[in-house]
Amino acid sequence: MSELLQAIKDSLGEDLKGEKYGDAEAVIGVDHHTSKVIFSVAKQIQFLMDRDGMDHDEAKEYVYHNYVGARGKDEPIWLEDDFL
């Protein structure tokens, strides 16, 4: 678990929705109204590139197909920040 994710959980003192749907290193915040974790698309892509050796296009396709495109009650919020 990342230091930021742990700090968010400690601060809110409650279970977060969607934290299991991405990697902790890509967490950038939480929505206080829904208690949903907010993930950075760019950080998730970079994490997969570093961990799994994917190139940018491969990691981006994987993230959009497996994370951003997923739908469910407790899905996290994915912040679109991969513009470069």
DRENLUM-932788 format. One line per 5 residues: number of its first residue (from 1); for each residue x, y, z of N, C-alpha, C, O. Coordinates in nm, 4 decimals. Layout:
# residues N
NUM> X/Y/Z/X/Y/Z/X/Y/Z/X/Y/Z ~ ...
END
This chain:
# residues 84
1> 0.0849/-0.1175/0.0000/0.0000/0.0000/0.0000/0.0894/0.1236/0.0000/0.1893/0.1285/0.0718 ~ 0.0533/0.2233/-0.0805/0.1331/0.3445/-0.0867/0.1127/0.4279/0.0394/0.0139/0.4120/0.1112 ~ 0.2064/0.5152/0.0640/0.1990/0.6039/0.1797/0.0755/0.6944/0.1692/0.0077/0.7186/0.2691 ~ 0.0466/0.7441/0.0491/-0.0701/0.8303/0.0296/-0.2000/0.7548/0.0569/-0.2882/0.8053/0.1263 ~ -0.2114/0.6347/0.0026/-0.3328/0.5568/0.0249/-0.3523/0.5275/0.1732/-0.4644/0.5355/0.2233
6> -0.2461/0.4941/0.2431/-0.2559/0.4684/0.3869/-0.2973/0.5948/0.4611/-0.3789/0.5880/0.5529 ~ -0.2427/0.7094/0.4232/-0.2777/0.8356/0.4883/-0.4252/0.8696/0.4653/-0.4921/0.9182/0.5565 ~ -0.4757/0.8448/0.3455/-0.6168/0.8696/0.3155/-0.7046/0.7805/0.4030/-0.8014/0.8272/0.4630 ~ -0.6705/0.6531/0.4098/-0.7495/0.5598/0.4909/-0.7457/0.5987/0.6385/-0.8477/0.5924/0.7071 ~ -0.6290/0.6386/0.6869/-0.6162/0.6797/0.8271/-0.6968/0.8064/0.8544/-0.7593/0.8193/0.9597
11> -0.6952/0.8985/0.7605/-0.7654/1.0264/0.7765/-0.9165/1.0085/0.7772/-0.9862/1.0681/0.8592 ~ -0.9663/0.9273/0.6869/-1.1106/0.9092/0.6760/-1.1656/0.8076/0.7744/-1.2821/0.8146/0.8136 ~ -1.0809/0.7127/0.8144/-1.1247/0.6121/0.9100/-1.2379/0.5255/0.8592/-1.3232/0.4823/0.9368 ~ -1.2393/0.5000/0.7303/-1.3449/0.4172/0.6730/-1.2906/0.3404/0.5535/-1.1832/0.3705/0.5013 ~ -1.3668/0.2416/0.5120/-1.3284/0.1667/0.3946/-1.3484/0.2519/0.2700/-1.4455/0.3268/0.2593
16> -1.2574/0.2397/0.1786/-1.2660/0.3136/0.0537/-1.3220/0.2244/-0.0548/-1.2946/0.1044/-0.0578 ~ -1.3991/0.2816/-0.1427/-1.4557/0.2062/-0.2530/-1.3618/0.2121/-0.3725/-1.3185/0.3197/-0.4136 ~ -1.3312/0.0967/-0.4272/-1.2536/0.0899/-0.5491/-1.1044/0.0788/-0.5326/-1.0324/0.0750/-0.6323 ~ -1.0547/0.0734/-0.4095/-0.9093/0.0727/-0.3927/-0.8434/-0.0518/-0.4500/-0.7240/-0.0493/-0.4799 ~ -0.9168/-0.1589/-0.4659/-0.8590/-0.2831/-0.5175/-0.8563/-0.2872/-0.6704/-0.8069/-0.3839/-0.7283
21> -0.9081/-0.1848/-0.7354/-0.9211/-0.1870/-0.8809/-0.8034/-0.1239/-0.9555/-0.8082/-0.1121/-1.0779 ~ -0.7014/-0.0845/-0.8867/-0.5819/-0.0288/-0.9485/-0.4654/-0.0528/-0.8554/-0.4804/-0.1169/-0.7514 ~ -0.3497/-0.0020/-0.8919/-0.2320/-0.0189/-0.8074/-0.2148/0.1027/-0.7176/-0.2360/0.2161/-0.7605 ~ -0.1768/0.0786/-0.5945/-0.1688/0.1841/-0.4938/-0.0812/0.3004/-0.5379/-0.1053/0.4145/-0.4982 ~ 0.0194/0.2732/-0.6187/0.1095/0.3780/-0.6648/0.0396/0.4788/-0.7552/0.0915/0.5884/-0.7768
26> -0.0769/0.4437/-0.8083/-0.1498/0.5330/-0.8989/-0.2583/0.6133/-0.8271/-0.3275/0.6929/-0.8906 ~ -0.2743/0.5939/-0.6967/-0.3749/0.6676/-0.6198/-0.3309/0.8129/-0.6061/-0.2162/0.8419/-0.5724 ~ -0.4255/0.9042/-0.6333/-0.3941/1.0467/-0.6185/-0.4902/1.1179/-0.5242/-0.4707/1.2357/-0.4940 ~ -0.5930/1.0491/-0.4775/-0.6867/1.1129/-0.3855/-0.8104/1.0297/-0.3629/-0.8154/0.9110/-0.3954 ~ -0.9114/1.0956/-0.3055/-1.0382/1.0293/-0.2756/-1.1505/1.1305/-0.2912/-1.1329/1.2487/-0.2616
31> -1.2646/1.0846/-0.3373/-1.3838/1.1684/-0.3461/-1.4572/1.1589/-0.2126/-1.5006/1.0508/-0.1728 ~ -1.4707/1.2699/-0.1450/-1.5320/1.2681/-0.0110/-1.6813/1.2373/-0.0137/-1.7354/1.1888/0.0857 ~ -1.7480/1.2639/-0.1232/-1.8918/1.2379/-0.1296/-1.9230/1.0893/-0.1437/-2.0220/1.0402/-0.0894 ~ -1.8373/1.0182/-0.2174/-1.8652/0.8771/-0.2438/-1.7671/0.7825/-0.1762/-1.7890/0.6613/-0.1754 ~ -1.6597/0.8358/-0.1199/-1.5498/0.7562/-0.0622/-1.4825/0.6680/-0.1676/-1.4259/0.5636/-0.1353
36> -1.4892/0.7106/-0.2928/-1.4223/0.6365/-0.3997/-1.2795/0.6866/-0.4165/-1.2530/0.8068/-0.4145 ~ -1.1897/0.5929/-0.4330/-1.0504/0.6251/-0.4585/-1.0389/0.6860/-0.5988/-1.1095/0.6456/-0.6912 ~ -0.9489/0.7837/-0.6129/-0.9227/0.8442/-0.7434/-0.7845/0.7990/-0.7885/-0.6847/0.8196/-0.7194 ~ -0.7811/0.7369/-0.9061/-0.6562/0.6904/-0.9645/-0.6169/0.7793/-1.0816/-0.7030/0.8316/-1.1523 ~ -0.4884/0.7959/-1.1016/-0.4335/0.8659/-1.2173/-0.4117/0.7647/-1.3291/-0.3426/0.6646/-1.3105
41> -0.4710/0.7914/-1.4452/-0.4496/0.7039/-1.5607/-0.3014/0.7018/-1.5972/-0.2453/0.5949/-1.6213 ~ -0.2378/0.8183/-1.6015/-0.0960/0.8268/-1.6392/-0.0072/0.7490/-1.5423/0.0856/0.6802/-1.5849 ~ -0.0350/0.7594/-1.4131/0.0457/0.6862/-1.3144/0.0245/0.5355/-1.3260/0.1189/0.4583/-1.3093 ~ -0.0987/0.4931/-1.3543/-0.1248/0.3502/-1.3712/-0.0514/0.2973/-1.4939/0.0055/0.1881/-1.4904 ~ -0.0526/0.3740/-1.6015/0.0207/0.3345/-1.7224/0.1693/0.3229/-1.6917/0.2327/0.2239/-1.7281
46> 0.2249/0.4229/-1.6252/0.3676/0.4211/-1.5919/0.4014/0.3029/-1.5012/0.5055/0.2393/-1.5177 ~ 0.3135/0.2736/-1.4057/0.3355/0.1605/-1.3157/0.3467/0.0301/-1.3947/0.4365/-0.0502/-1.3694 ~ 0.2567/0.0088/-1.4894/0.2609/-0.1134/-1.5702/0.3847/-0.1178/-1.6591/0.4420/-0.2245/-1.6812 ~ 0.4254/-0.0029/-1.7094/0.5473/0.0014/-1.7906/0.6677/-0.0383/-1.7064/0.7519/-0.1165/-1.7506 ~ 0.6758/0.0153/-1.5857/0.7887/-0.0142/-1.4967/0.7850/-0.1577/-1.4456/0.8869/-0.2268/-1.4472
51> 0.6694/-0.2025/-1.4009/0.6582/-0.3350/-1.3401/0.6625/-0.4477/-1.4423/0.7313/-0.5479/-1.4227 ~ 0.5881/-0.4306/-1.5520/0.5713/-0.5402/-1.6472/0.6493/-0.5241/-1.7769/0.6466/-0.6125/-1.8626 ~ 0.7189/-0.4114/-1.7919/0.7988/-0.3908/-1.9118/0.7172/-0.3616/-2.0371/0.7674/-0.3766/-2.1484 ~ 0.5916/-0.3201/-2.0201/0.5085/-0.2857/-2.1356/0.5568/-0.1544/-2.1964/0.6125/-0.0697/-2.1266 ~ 0.5350/-0.1377/-2.3280/0.5594/-0.0057/-2.3849/0.4362/0.0798/-2.3570/0.3345/0.0289/-2.3098
56> 0.4452/0.2099/-2.3862/0.3382/0.3023/-2.3501/0.2043/0.2631/-2.4130/0.1024/0.2597/-2.3441 ~ 0.2038/0.2338/-2.5422/0.0780/0.2009/-2.6102/0.0147/0.0738/-2.5543/-0.1069/0.0666/-2.5362 ~ 0.0971/-0.0249/-2.5277/0.0481/-0.1511/-2.4724/-0.0118/-0.1290/-2.3328/-0.1196/-0.1800/-2.3022 ~ 0.0585/-0.0533/-2.2491/0.0099/-0.0259/-2.1134/-0.1172/0.0581/-2.1173/-0.2091/0.0349/-2.0387 ~ -0.1233/0.1560/-2.2084/-0.2418/0.2404/-2.2192/-0.3635/0.1575/-2.2600/-0.4713/0.1717/-2.2025
61> -0.3454/0.0718/-2.3586/-0.4557/-0.0144/-2.4020/-0.5023/-0.1037/-2.2869/-0.6223/-0.1213/-2.2659 ~ -0.4073/-0.1596/-2.2131/-0.4403/-0.2464/-2.1006/-0.5199/-0.1698/-1.9948/-0.6208/-0.2199/-1.9452 ~ -0.4752/-0.0491/-1.9601/-0.5421/0.0305/-1.8574/-0.6839/0.0653/-1.9000/-0.7771/0.0521/-1.8206 ~ -0.7015/0.1091/-2.0235/-0.8360/0.1482/-2.0676/-0.9294/0.0280/-2.0785/-1.0487/0.0388/-2.0500 ~ -0.8765/-0.0837/-2.1187/-0.9610/-0.2028/-2.1322/-0.9953/-0.2659/-1.9971/-1.1096/-0.3046/-1.9731
66> -0.8956/-0.2758/-1.9097/-0.9131/-0.3496/-1.7844/-0.9488/-0.2652/-1.6627/-1.0025/-0.3176/-1.5650 ~ -0.9204/-0.1376/-1.6670/-0.9476/-0.0527/-1.5514/-1.0530/0.0540/-1.5824/-1.1615/0.0534/-1.5241 ~ -1.0211/0.1440/-1.6731/-1.1091/0.2574/-1.7016/-1.2434/0.2114/-1.7578/-1.3475/0.2681/-1.7247 ~ -1.2411/0.1102/-1.8416/-1.3637/0.0626/-1.9044/-1.4496/-0.0271/-1.8176/-1.5614/-0.0614/-1.8560 ~ -1.3999/-0.0654/-1.7020/-1.4765/-0.1538/-1.6127/-1.5905/-0.0758/-1.5490/-1.5785/0.0439/-1.5229
71> -1.6995/-0.1439/-1.5246/-1.8158/-0.0802/-1.4631/-1.8653/-0.1664/-1.3474/-1.8683/-0.2891/-1.3556 ~ -1.9028/-0.1005/-1.2425/-1.9551/-0.1698/-1.1258/-1.9882/-0.0707/-1.0173/-1.9527/0.0469/-1.0261 ~ -2.0549/-0.1171/-0.9169/-2.1015/-0.0307/-0.8087/-1.9878/0.0405/-0.7351/-1.9980/0.1594/-0.7048 ~ -1.8826/-0.0303/-0.7073/-1.7739/0.0262/-0.6280/-1.6501/0.0599/-0.7101/-1.5396/0.0657/-0.6561 ~ -1.6674/0.0819/-0.8383/-1.5532/0.1174/-0.9227/-1.4952/0.2511/-0.8769/-1.5689/0.3393/-0.8329
76> -1.3657/0.2655/-0.8873/-1.3024/0.3920/-0.8497/-1.3241/0.4980/-0.9580/-1.3845/0.4721/-1.0620 ~ -1.2739/0.6155/-0.9308/-1.2737/0.7238/-1.0284/-1.1374/0.7221/-1.0965/-1.0341/0.7176/-1.0297 ~ -1.1374/0.7259/-1.2288/-1.0130/0.7307/-1.3054/-0.9981/0.8703/-1.3636/-1.0778/0.9111/-1.4480 ~ -0.8979/0.9430/-1.3198/-0.8715/1.0774/-1.3672/-0.7910/1.0688/-1.4967/-0.6821/1.0114/-1.4996 ~ -0.8452/1.1258/-1.6022/-0.7756/1.1278/-1.7312/-0.6664/1.2336/-1.7278/-0.6951/1.3533/-1.7281
81> -0.5427/1.1900/-1.7246/-0.4292/1.2822/-1.7206/-0.3136/1.2333/-1.8074/-0.1991/1.2728/-1.7857 ~ -0.3422/1.1487/-1.9046/-0.2396/1.0965/-1.9950/-0.2560/1.1633/-2.1309/-0.3050/1.1018/-2.2257 ~ -0.2149/1.2888/-2.1397/-0.2334/1.3637/-2.2629/-0.1067/1.3761/-2.3459/-0.1135/1.4176/-2.4616 ~ 0.0074/1.3417/-2.2908/0.1327/1.3551/-2.3671/0.1873/1.2228/-2.4110/0.2918/1.2177/-2.4759
END
